[in-house]
Amino acid sequence: MRYSASGMDAGRSRNVREDDEPQTDDRYLLQFWPAPSEPAQLLKQTGRTAATWHEFATSPVG
């Protein structure tokens, strides 16, 4: 699986967009394909929101 996002910080700062407000430039892409399991690899991370979610996803539960 691959998760790709851009503009997450801008999207998070708005949180909710009203009908009369312009769209933010945040974009998200999830890709899945059949393959054996492998450990997660972080290829690139540039925003604070991405860092927060990566830390959450890789933290031990409990």
C-alpha positions as CSV (number, residue, x, y, z in Angstrom):
1,M,0.0,0.0,0.0
2,R,1.2,3.5,-0.7
3,Y,-0.3,6.7,0.9
4,S,0.6,10.0,-0.7
5,A,-0.6,13.4,0.3
6,S,0.3,17.0,-0.4
7,G,-0.9,20.2,1.2
8,M,-1.9,18.4,4.5
9,D,-0.9,21.4,6.6
10,A,-3.1,23.8,4.6
11,G,-6.0,21.4,4.7
12,R,-5.7,20.9,8.4
13,S,-5.6,24.6,9.1
14,R,-9.0,25.0,7.4
15,N,-10.5,21.8,8.9
16,V,-14.0,22.5,7.4
17,R,-14.7,24.5,4.2
18,E,-17.9,26.5,3.9
19,D,-19.7,26.5,0.5
20,D,-18.6,30.1,-0.2
21,E,-14.9,29.5,0.6
22,P,-12.3,28.5,-2.0
23,Q,-10.9,24.9,-1.9
24,T,-7.5,24.2,-0.3
25,D,-4.9,22.5,-2.3
26,D,-4.6,19.4,-0.2
27,R,-4.7,16.1,-2.1
28,Y,-4.6,12.5,-1.0
29,L,-3.9,9.2,-2.8
30,L,-4.1,5.7,-1.6
31,Q,-2.8,2.9,-3.8
32,F,-3.1,-0.9,-3.1
33,W,-1.7,-3.8,-5.0
34,P,-1.2,-7.5,-4.3
35,A,2.3,-8.2,-2.8
36,P,3.9,-9.9,0.2
37,S,4.0,-7.9,3.4
38,E,7.0,-5.8,4.0
39,P,8.0,-3.4,6.8
40,A,6.7,0.2,6.3
41,Q,9.1,2.6,4.6
42,L,8.9,6.4,4.9
43,L,10.2,7.8,1.6
44,K,9.6,11.5,2.1
45,Q,7.9,13.6,4.8
46,T,7.8,17.4,4.7
47,G,4.9,18.7,6.8
48,R,4.0,18.8,10.4
49,T,0.7,17.1,9.9
50,A,2.3,14.2,8.1
51,A,4.9,13.9,10.9
52,T,2.1,13.8,13.5
53,W,0.2,11.1,11.7
54,H,3.4,9.0,11.0
55,E,4.3,9.2,14.7
56,F,0.8,8.1,15.7
57,A,0.8,5.2,13.2
58,T,4.1,3.9,14.3
59,S,3.7,4.2,18.0
60,P,3.1,1.1,20.1
61,V,-0.5,0.6,21.1
62,G,-1.2,0.9,24.8
